[in-house]
Amino acid sequence: MTRLASFARMKELMTGYYLEAKTTREKPVIWLTSGAPVEYVYAAGALPVYPENYAAMCAASHQAPPLLEAAEAQGYSPDICAYARTDFGQDLLRGGPAGGLPPPQALVCATNICRTVVKWFEAVARKNRAPLFVVDMPFLHDGLTREALNYVLGQFRALEGFLAAQTGSAFDRERLLATVSLSREATGLWRKTLDLARHRPSPITALDAFVHIAPIVTLRGTPQCRDYYRELHREVADRVVRGEGAIPRERYRVLWDNLPIWHRMRWFETFFAERGLTLAAATYPNSWAAIDPPPGFQADDPLEALAVSYLNLYIHFGFTQRIDYLERLIEEFALTGFIMHSNRSCKPYSVGMYGLREELSRRTGLPGVVIEADQNDPRQFTEARTVTALEAFLEAMKPIDG
């Protein structure tokens, strides 16, 4: 996953980001959920900090278990999201790769990923005596509607006033439009990079995407983010020209649905590469890659287009929309099967997953497997059970060359 030369640049970018977050005195630190409109925060001259992103870093670096245990010792249930428990633990122990997060001056939470984030951010807001702004995103049971879009646009306008109060300066609309433009460039480059996995052999895997997702989450709307994804796209496109695959011999092309299992990334990389399995597509990285809006919502207005992008997320879709989207990915990326992660932490992402698997297999004729684990909590991962499920899946799947 670090074979891409761009990894060094990404590491440099993220190190600089966390150093600024820990040391800044000039910018208000505002905690943000991953589905909140970060463009408004950057336009306000504030610095966004993502506890979800930090929790994933803790798990990937195998530093999450003591943080989880510390949170549970304080009474937080093991049944709530492990991202939230990791965050509560880092606050108690000042732990993790950056020695904990800076406290927030204010918080912005959006409900387009889950409802747990509301209670999580309410707890953090109370502890830090910091104001919280909640952007309520209507769930798209039957697709995007004009009423839902207008409702969210109204909240975006209210967010401008909230941020102005936190910074002490009038909100700058021109700066917002410039930030949105940079954001759209970066997400477009990210999508073009992910789409290069349509080539055979695939020059990039979903495991690579999970790693290289960090700047598009935390730095979206900055020139550094745009420039980074130009570099990444150029490197991956060069692989296509050379006919170089991300793994030595590609025999299977598979979809991954749900968040990664951060604490087992290296294990999965080795397991898949040894068997010639490329994760050529995944739903999670696409959340920051501008999924095509439905007909009638290709907005020319940049702020309306921004609101569409935050509403039009896979995790925010109803059951039928999810199936349609997964089926489209399977066709467009010429996949041979699909893996679904039934994620103990993320109930909205995992609800109905066994039904999704059955219906998707019925529609496509391809095998699928559900593996049960947790994005951040290694205590929920059983290697023997996972190997058994994946080996059976491989036996049921027809290889590209077979």
C-alpha angles and dihedrals in degrees: 000000000000095000090100108093089220089072091081091055092047091051090051091049094049093045089053091047094054092043090055091046091053097044109030118123097166100058129058111241111230121187114222137188116232093252096050121107101261091179089076092052094051091045089054091056093248129128117242119216122193117206090187091058091047091049090054089051089052091053095044090052091046093243098116103086098074090044091052091048092049091053092047090050087059090056103267108143120244085227095070123086113297090220089062093045091048089052093048088049095050088052091053097044102024084232139153135069095308096039093254133311129288113254116259125249087199138353134224118197129183125196098212092100102039144318095245089079090066094059091039093053092042089058092049091046092053093049093049096036087233127148118251127209116197119202104203112211115193112232112248101231093162104013138286118320132194089238092057091047094050090047091055093044089056090054091049088057090051089049089061090062093046092053092046088056091052095048098037091230133102112262111258111223093187091055089049092054091050090049092049090051091054090046093052091049091052095046090047091053090046090053092048089051094050090046090059086075086077087080121091117261092032111235093207135030132212088251088061089047092052089056097042093047093085100090094045088056101042105025103034109142096033128105090236091060093049092047092049093055091047087058094045093048091049092052095047092045089053088057089056091052090051093045090238118157127208089238127037099249121014112209101150132035112202141179121228116207121198133014120324122258093248098192092055102043095119092046092054092045091056095041094051097041092052090055098042094248118149120194092217097172139022135179098221101063089047089068086081096037102079105253108219109268120235119265112289095030102080090119123197091198106089095216092049089048088051092053090049091053092053093048097041097071126137093232087053094054128103121244097269093048091050092053092048091050095048091048090052092051091050091052097042095048095040093235128185098206146336140244122209121198110213094208116203091203099048109056096168091055094045104040113120092006097142089051090048090053093051094047094044091051090048092052098043104028089229128127121250134186134202117214119192119220142108131264094230111008113082091191088074095058122093111188097196093051091047093049091050092051094046094046090052089049091052091051090053094049124088112228121231092244095042 
